[in-house]
Amino acid sequence: MPWADRCPTSRRWVVAWRKRILDRADHDRDFRASVRERCRDDLVYFVCLCVWIQDPRRSRTLPFVPWPYEVQTLREIERAVDEGHDLLIEKSRDMGATWMVLAVFLHIWIFRPMAATLAISRTEDQVDKHGDPDTLFWKFRFALARLPTWMRPLTADTVLHVENLSNGAVLDGRATSADAARGGRRLAVLIDEHASIEHAAEVEAATADVSVCRLRVSTPKGMNTFGKLRHSGKVRVLSLHWSKHPAKARGLYTTGPGDVVKLLDGFRGLVRSERRNPDTNQPETVVYQFPDAYPFILDGKLRSPWYDGECVRRASDVEIAQELDLDYLRSGHAWFDGNVIERLKRTTVRPPVAAGDLAWEMSPEERVIVRAFVERPGGIIRLWCPLTVQDRPSQEANYAVACDVSEGQGASNSTGSVYNCTLGAKVGELVTASQLPEQFARTVVALCRWIGGGTGEPFLAWEQNGPGLIFGKEIVRLGYSYFYRVRREEEIDPRAGQSRVPGWPSSRVNKQLLLGDYRRDLAAGDFLNPSLLAVEECLQYVVGDDGQPIHEALVDEKTGARAAHGDRVIADALVNLARKELPHFAMPPRAIPFNSYLGRKMAEEERERRQHERD
């Protein structure tokens, strides 16, 4: 049985055990040999017995006594090296991941002859800088210098290079350039703070042939190369969330249905205590006692008093998402406010009342004729409004429709958004990834003519760039004429500078204004969006290096290109623009049936008025 399976939970016990074992090994050669052999065969035994770490915040040198999650992590790193596969370690801040990788590298450096390992970080100063305890090599040398003298070999130590002269094993360091480590061969490579690397895609390409075991360690910073790798399904992922750390998880709680607080402390045996049961001499698990009137935060997240304190101390929600929550979407400087999105999910989001497809056909005159709306659970149209007896949305309202058009090859969606301008809410959504732009145009015309409304047809807008040009040409050919026309977005007057060119032109300025208006109206409650997917997609938009809103999935870090991508957010933002610009239309007064109560009352009042005039 591995020694870690019986690993004690008391740091005080481990310190006393260390002293006892090491004192005996200093004076007993045979015992020393057996201890060395045990250290070679059991990584966690070696760490618990021989490795010391430094906590610079408290100026303390501590024995590395691994918590249960650290034992698992050490084993996973060792397995990745032995089996030869990549490992991605996503972590909350201050979870000891870098120390654990370096402890494994130290074990390799001592016990595996001719083993060559490599440590990479964003800059050379972060890899090796004299006297800087934040660098990788400072940590490695710190642990090496505190090994027992009979464990520590002769060493050749220079900048970015530490060699074991007894067995030829080496640890080298590199900064992350486009050609980092290209041409070399290593048993394992540590890529520290991967998400902060400027040329991460180039580093991935450069290290692919260097080692079959790349240990990528980082906190998230948006959906960059590290985030895409983490969600690709192509690499083994180890998550070190703060809730795995027993000291930080004391008082762990969350919120259940009806805002009921659920206490989780002790549920997974997360609390280590120095106090021992006097009868069994075993460590006791002590459940956290909350003070009276503790201000529990009822947001459904996993929380603890430590986490609540960090949320107060840290500067922003982005920092909390990045440093603590392992939240890739919110850690990338989101364009939309995450708190607003969470509020919308609780207040305005609801399931659609109907889903289905439209049955339509083309007439000999090349006009779209709508036959019926066919309800089907997997249909491309979803509605959040009841249908009338004519199986149409209410005709006593004005509507706007906006579209974002893709190539229709399955890589991204063509989307449409339907907005009831009279009620002030989004009421429909059209999403398909398989229709070519001209096919999608016919579907949209059918949708518009089925919706109808007080103006007879909805006011239509679409992004004219790329496949939108083909879409717009087909819209005009089909005889649809009630649509948005190009104007200068920077004009304050919505109809200033209007031309006869159909469609909305996307540009840096236009997109920033479009998404800025949509962000403001969502937060103010002026645009009601009931679609869960559309609201969640807002979190995928981040602020780019140039200050512009971009979709995280569109960033190609090698070329900086932004690919065409149709999604719900652009369609919703466009329909938000269209609803403000459609010509004002007053609904005609409804005819009042003469035999109704109101009709009879009005007729009586009219008779009384005429009688009064005759008198």
Secondary structure as GFF3:
##gff-version 3
##sequence-region A 1 615
A	DSSP	three_ten_helix	3	6	.	.	.	ID=ss1
A	DSSP	alpha_helix	11	27	.	.	.	ID=ss2
A	DSSP	alpha_helix	29	41	.	.	.	ID=ss3
A	DSSP	alpha_helix	43	50	.	.	.	ID=ss4
A	DSSP	beta_strand	52	55	.	.	.	ID=ss5
A	DSSP	beta_strand	60	63	.	.	.	ID=ss6
A	DSSP	alpha_helix	68	83	.	.	.	ID=ss7
A	DSSP	beta_strand	87	91	.	.	.	ID=ss8
A	DSSP	alpha_helix	97	111	.	.	.	ID=ss9
A	DSSP	beta_strand	116	121	.	.	.	ID=ss10
A	DSSP	alpha_helix	124	127	.	.	.	ID=ss11
A	DSSP	alpha_helix	136	145	.	.	.	ID=ss12
A	DSSP	beta_strand	155	158	.	.	.	ID=ss13
A	DSSP	beta_strand	161	164	.	.	.	ID=ss14
A	DSSP	beta_strand	170	175	.	.	.	ID=ss15
A	DSSP	beta_strand	188	192	.	.	.	ID=ss16
A	DSSP	three_ten_helix	194	196	.	.	.	ID=ss17
A	DSSP	alpha_helix	200	207	.	.	.	ID=ss18
A	DSSP	beta_strand	214	218	.	.	.	ID=ss19
A	DSSP	alpha_helix	225	230	.	.	.	ID=ss20
A	DSSP	beta_strand	236	240	.	.	.	ID=ss21
A	DSSP	three_ten_helix	242	244	.	.	.	ID=ss22
A	DSSP	beta_strand	253	256	.	.	.	ID=ss23
A	DSSP	three_ten_helix	257	259	.	.	.	ID=ss24
A	DSSP	beta_strand	260	263	.	.	.	ID=ss25
A	DSSP	alpha_helix	305	313	.	.	.	ID=ss26
A	DSSP	alpha_helix	317	320	.	.	.	ID=ss27
A	DSSP	pi_helix	321	325	.	.	.	ID=ss28
A	DSSP	three_ten_helix	330	332	.	.	.	ID=ss29
A	DSSP	alpha_helix	338	347	.	.	.	ID=ss30
A	DSSP	beta_strand	354	362	.	.	.	ID=ss31
A	DSSP	beta_strand	368	375	.	.	.	ID=ss32
A	DSSP	beta_strand	381	383	.	.	.	ID=ss33
A	DSSP	beta_strand	399	404	.	.	.	ID=ss34
A	DSSP	beta_strand	414	420	.	.	.	ID=ss35
A	DSSP	beta_strand	425	432	.	.	.	ID=ss36
A	DSSP	alpha_helix	437	451	.	.	.	ID=ss37
A	DSSP	beta_strand	459	462	.	.	.	ID=ss38
A	DSSP	alpha_helix	467	477	.	.	.	ID=ss39
A	DSSP	alpha_helix	508	524	.	.	.	ID=ss40
A	DSSP	alpha_helix	532	537	.	.	.	ID=ss41
A	DSSP	three_ten_helix	538	540	.	.	.	ID=ss42
A	DSSP	beta_strand	541	543	.	.	.	ID=ss43
A	DSSP	beta_strand	549	551	.	.	.	ID=ss44
A	DSSP	three_ten_helix	552	554	.	.	.	ID=ss45
A	DSSP	alpha_helix	568	581	.	.	.	ID=ss46
A	DSSP	alpha_helix	597	614	.	.	.	ID=ss47
###
